């Protein structure tokens, strides 16, 4: 499904042209857009987004070519979706508590510790 670019953000062709004509400006704009997206995200997910972006940046930095980086990122995406404790397993567990074992997480019986209402002393 194709979604047109937002009016205030450049589309694919604009990004491609910028990357081809001025790679330094492309990189600066890329960082600005990513930072803006992370800042606009709910506060509770920002650390996870920053960690994920760090991981993606390391993949880009350690890959021999952009295509190699893309393939590694694609593999990472599928690990998040279909891997152990991935999106698919979590969705299945949400629908079927018995499938929690699929996620690889161990379950345990939760014990209730009651506080005594009054401490009695024998004298």
C-alpha positions in Angstrom: 0.0 0.0 0.0 1.5 3.4 -1.0 1.1 6.3 1.3 2.0 9.7 -0.1 4.7 11.7 1.7 3.5 14.1 4.4 3.3 17.7 3.1 6.0 19.0 5.5 8.4 16.2 4.8 10.3 15.3 1.6 9.4 12.1 -0.3 11.7 9.3 -1.5 12.8 11.1 -4.6 13.8 14.2 -2.7 15.8 12.1 -0.2 17.4 10.2 -3.1 18.4 13.4 -4.9 19.9 14.9 -1.7 21.9 11.7 -1.0 23.3 11.7 -4.6 24.0 15.5 -4.8 25.1 16.2 -1.2 25.8 13.2 1.0 26.8 15.3 4.0 23.5 17.3 3.9 21.6 14.1 3.5 23.3 12.6 6.6 22.6 15.8 8.6 18.9 15.8 7.5 18.6 12.1 8.3 19.8 12.6 11.8 17.5 15.6 12.4 14.4 13.8 11.1 15.2 10.7 13.3 15.8 12.9 16.4 12.6 14.7 15.8 10.7 11.4 15.5 12.2 10.1 18.7 11.4 13.4 20.6 7.8 13.2 19.3 7.4 9.6 20.5 5.9 9.0 24.0 8.5 9.4 26.7 8.2 5.7 27.8 9.4 4.4 24.4 12.1 6.9 23.7 14.9 4.9 25.4 14.0 1.9 23.3 13.9 3.9 20.1 17.3 5.4 20.9 18.7 2.0 21.5 17.2 0.7 18.3 18.5 3.6 16.3 22.0 3.1 17.8 21.8 -0.6 16.7 20.8 0.5 13.2 23.6 3.1 13.0 26.2 0.4 14.1 24.9 -1.9 11.3 25.3 0.9 8.8 28.8 1.7 10.1 30.0 -1.9 10.1 28.5 -3.1 6.8 30.7 -3.1 3.6 28.0 -1.7 1.4 24.6 0.0 1.7 23.0 -3.2 0.3 24.7 -5.3 3.0 23.5 -2.9 5.7 20.0 -3.1 4.2 20.0 -6.9 4.3 21.2 -7.0 7.9 18.5 -4.5 8.9 15.9 -6.6 7.1 17.1 -9.7 9.0 16.9 -7.7 12.3 13.3 -6.6 11.5 12.3 -10.2 10.9 13.9 -11.3 14.2 11.8 -8.7 16.0 8.7 -9.9 14.2 9.1 -13.7 14.1 12.0 -14.5 16.4 11.7 -15.8 20.0 9.7 -13.3 22.1 9.0 -11.4 18.9 5.8 -9.6 17.9 4.2 -12.7 16.5 4.8 -14.7 19.7 3.6 -11.8 21.9 0.4 -11.5 19.8 -0.2 -15.2 20.1 0.4 -15.1 23.9 -2.0 -12.2 24.2 -4.8 -14.3 22.7 -3.8 -17.6 24.4 -2.1 -17.4 27.8 -1.1 -21.1 27.4 1.1 -20.0 24.5 3.3 -17.9 26.8 5.8 -20.8 26.7 6.4 -19.9 23.1 8.0 -16.7 24.1 10.7 -18.6 26.0 10.0 -16.9 29.2 9.6 -18.9 32.3 6.6 -18.7 34.4 6.3 -19.0 38.1 3.6 -19.2 40.7 3.3 -15.9 42.5 3.1 -16.3 46.3 1.1 -13.9 48.4 2.8 -12.8 51.6 0.3 -11.4 54.1 1.3 -9.0 56.7 0.0 -9.8 60.2 -2.6 -7.3 61.3 -1.2 -7.2 64.9 1.9 -8.5 66.5 1.2 -10.3 69.7 3.7 -10.7 72.5 3.5 -13.2 75.3 4.5 -11.7 78.6 
